Amino acid sequence: MSTLAALMLALLFIHPLKLPAGGRLWMFLPLALCVTVVYRATRARTAADLPRATVISFVQIVVGMCLIAVAFYLVHEAVLRFS
């Protein structure tokens, strides 16, 4: 890695990129996709099984996280309303 590239990478840790509040939420999708691909790559018996299993697992993770977020939101609203 060149010195300039290393300096630019180091500056990202000192001055991180500014993302809007909603933009941070969209960063979950590539993270979930990467985790799913790596997990399924270690579990697939053949390469032909990989795409379908990856898509199914990705959808399950995203839907599960959305359901967890909705549940936490409802609990939060219930606490605010009844306390």
C-alpha positions as CSV (number, residue, x, y, z in Angstrom):
1,M,0.0,0.0,0.0
2,S,1.4,3.4,-0.9
3,T,2.0,6.0,1.7
4,L,-0.7,8.3,0.2
5,A,-3.3,5.5,0.3
6,A,-2.4,4.7,3.9
7,L,-2.7,8.4,4.8
8,M,-6.1,8.7,3.2
9,L,-7.3,5.6,5.0
10,A,-6.0,6.9,8.3
11,L,-7.8,10.2,7.8
12,L,-11.1,8.3,7.5
13,F,-10.6,7.2,11.2
14,I,-9.8,10.7,12.3
15,H,-12.5,12.5,10.2
16,P,-15.2,9.9,9.4
17,L,-17.7,10.4,6.5
18,K,-20.8,12.3,7.4
19,L,-23.9,10.3,6.7
20,P,-27.5,11.5,7.2
21,A,-29.5,9.8,9.9
22,G,-31.4,7.7,7.4
23,G,-28.3,6.9,5.4
24,R,-26.8,5.0,8.3
25,L,-29.7,2.7,8.3
26,W,-29.2,1.7,4.7
27,M,-25.7,0.5,5.5
28,F,-27.3,-2.5,7.2
29,L,-28.1,-4.1,3.8
30,P,-24.5,-4.5,2.5
31,L,-23.5,-5.7,6.0
32,A,-26.2,-8.3,6.0
33,L,-25.4,-9.4,2.5
34,C,-21.7,-9.8,3.3
35,V,-22.4,-11.8,6.4
36,T,-24.9,-14.0,4.5
37,V,-22.5,-14.7,1.6
38,V,-19.6,-15.6,4.0
39,Y,-21.9,-17.8,6.1
40,R,-23.4,-19.6,3.1
41,A,-20.1,-20.0,1.4
42,T,-18.9,-22.0,4.4
43,R,-22.1,-24.1,4.6
44,A,-22.8,-24.8,0.9
45,R,-22.1,-28.3,-0.4
46,T,-21.8,-27.2,-4.0
47,A,-21.5,-23.9,-5.8
48,A,-24.9,-24.4,-7.4
49,D,-26.6,-24.3,-3.9
50,L,-25.0,-21.0,-3.0
51,P,-27.1,-18.3,-4.8
52,R,-30.5,-19.6,-3.7
53,A,-29.4,-20.2,-0.1
54,T,-27.8,-16.8,0.1
55,V,-30.9,-15.0,-1.1
56,I,-33.1,-16.9,1.3
57,S,-30.8,-16.3,4.2
58,F,-30.4,-12.6,3.3
59,V,-34.2,-12.1,3.2
60,Q,-34.6,-13.9,6.5
61,I,-32.0,-11.7,8.2
62,V,-33.5,-8.5,6.8
63,V,-37.1,-9.4,7.7
64,G,-36.0,-10.7,11.1
65,M,-34.2,-7.4,11.9
66,C,-37.2,-5.4,10.7
67,L,-39.5,-7.4,13.0
68,I,-37.1,-6.9,15.9
69,A,-37.0,-3.1,15.2
70,V,-40.8,-2.9,15.1
71,A,-41.1,-4.9,18.3
72,F,-38.6,-2.6,20.1
73,Y,-40.4,0.4,18.8
74,L,-43.8,-0.9,20.1
75,V,-42.2,-1.6,23.5
76,H,-40.7,1.8,23.6
77,E,-44.0,3.5,22.7
78,A,-45.8,1.3,25.4
79,V,-43.3,2.4,28.0
80,L,-43.7,6.0,27.1
81,R,-47.5,5.8,27.1
82,F,-48.0,3.8,30.3
83,S,-45.4,5.3,32.5
